[in-house]
Amino acid sequence: MNARVATQADLDGVLALLVADEEFFTGRAPKIGLADLRSRLARVDLEHDTWLYEEDGAAAGFGWVEPEYHPRSFEDWWEQRRSAPDFDPTLWFLIRNGDEVVAVVRNDPNRKSLG
């Protein structure tokens, strides 16, 4: 068993571990995808706040420490969204009734592996 910090490159293996765990305990496949995991870990400093246990080169355990919640500015949020590998503003919609904005929908690609 090898223990180390996790990296972005490990997230596919971590996702496989989480999916296998959920299937084992619930008997059904979860609707979680890589985009969901990345979103969940977006505020986690992987280099300092994670640990990954590997056995025979595969993820066998994974953990992280959640940072304290601190409100952030729109500019910080926007920079994070814009630089995300799955950023796709074509999935965002503004609905108007005449000149009035009546609704906004901000979608993310591949949420819960639904495309």
C-alpha positions as CSV (number, residue, x, y, z in Angstrom):
1,M,0.0,0.0,0.0
2,N,1.4,3.4,-1.0
3,A,0.1,6.7,0.5
4,R,0.6,10.1,-1.2
5,V,-1.3,13.3,-2.1
6,A,-3.7,13.2,-5.0
7,T,-3.3,15.1,-8.2
8,Q,-5.7,16.0,-11.0
9,A,-4.3,13.1,-13.0
10,D,-5.6,10.7,-10.2
11,L,-9.2,11.8,-10.4
12,D,-10.3,9.2,-13.0
13,G,-9.0,6.5,-10.6
14,V,-10.6,8.2,-7.6
15,L,-13.9,8.3,-9.5
16,A,-13.7,4.6,-10.3
17,L,-13.2,3.9,-6.6
18,L,-16.1,6.1,-5.6
19,V,-18.4,4.4,-8.2
20,A,-17.4,0.9,-7.1
21,D,-18.0,1.9,-3.5
22,E,-21.4,3.2,-4.2
23,E,-22.4,0.2,-6.3
24,F,-21.2,-2.2,-3.6
25,F,-23.2,-0.5,-0.8
26,T,-26.3,0.5,-2.7
27,G,-26.4,-2.1,-5.5
28,R,-26.8,0.5,-8.2
29,A,-24.5,2.7,-10.2
30,P,-24.3,6.3,-9.1
31,K,-25.0,9.2,-11.4
32,I,-21.6,10.9,-10.7
33,G,-19.1,11.8,-13.4
34,L,-15.7,13.3,-13.5
35,A,-17.2,16.9,-13.8
36,D,-19.1,16.3,-10.5
37,L,-16.0,15.1,-8.7
38,R,-13.9,18.1,-10.0
39,S,-16.7,20.5,-9.0
40,R,-16.8,18.9,-5.5
41,L,-13.0,19.3,-5.1
42,A,-12.8,22.7,-6.8
43,R,-11.9,24.5,-3.5
44,V,-9.7,21.7,-2.2
45,D,-5.9,22.2,-2.4
46,L,-5.0,18.7,-3.7
47,E,-1.3,19.1,-2.9
48,H,-1.9,19.9,0.8
49,D,-5.3,18.6,1.7
50,T,-5.8,15.2,0.2
51,W,-4.4,11.7,0.6
52,L,-4.6,8.8,-1.8
53,Y,-3.9,5.2,-1.0
54,E,-2.8,3.0,-3.9
55,E,-2.5,-0.7,-4.2
56,D,-1.0,-2.3,-7.3
57,G,-1.2,1.1,-9.0
58,A,-5.0,1.6,-8.4
59,A,-6.8,3.9,-6.0
60,A,-7.7,2.0,-2.9
61,G,-8.6,4.9,-0.6
62,F,-9.1,8.6,-0.9
63,G,-9.8,11.5,1.5
64,W,-9.7,15.2,1.7
65,V,-10.1,18.1,4.1
66,E,-12.8,20.6,3.2
67,P,-11.6,24.2,3.5
68,E,-13.6,26.6,5.6
69,Y,-16.2,28.4,3.6
70,H,-15.3,31.9,2.8
71,P,-17.5,33.9,0.5
72,R,-15.7,34.9,-2.6
73,S,-16.1,37.7,-5.1
74,F,-17.9,37.3,-8.4
75,E,-14.5,37.9,-10.1
76,D,-12.9,35.0,-8.3
77,W,-15.9,32.7,-9.1
78,W,-15.9,33.8,-12.7
79,E,-12.1,33.2,-13.1
80,Q,-12.6,29.7,-11.7
81,R,-15.5,28.9,-14.0
82,R,-13.8,30.4,-17.1
83,S,-10.6,28.4,-16.5
84,A,-12.4,25.1,-15.8
85,P,-11.6,22.4,-18.4
86,D,-15.3,21.9,-19.1
87,F,-16.3,25.6,-19.4
88,D,-19.1,25.9,-22.0
89,P,-21.1,29.1,-21.9
90,T,-23.3,27.8,-24.7
91,L,-25.1,25.9,-22.0
92,W,-26.1,29.1,-20.2
93,F,-29.4,30.7,-21.0
94,L,-31.1,34.1,-20.3
95,I,-34.9,34.1,-20.7
96,R,-36.6,37.3,-21.4
97,N,-40.2,38.5,-21.6
98,G,-39.9,41.6,-23.7
99,D,-37.2,43.7,-22.1
100,E,-37.5,42.0,-18.7
101,V,-35.2,39.2,-17.7
102,V,-37.5,36.5,-16.2
103,A,-35.1,33.6,-15.7
104,V,-31.5,32.5,-15.9
105,V,-30.2,29.0,-16.3
106,R,-26.5,28.2,-15.8
107,N,-25.8,24.6,-16.8
108,D,-22.6,22.6,-16.4
109,P,-21.7,19.9,-18.9
110,N,-21.8,16.3,-17.8
111,R,-23.3,16.9,-14.4
112,K,-24.1,13.5,-12.8
113,S,-22.9,12.0,-16.1
114,L,-26.0,13.1,-17.9
115,G,-24.2,14.9,-20.8
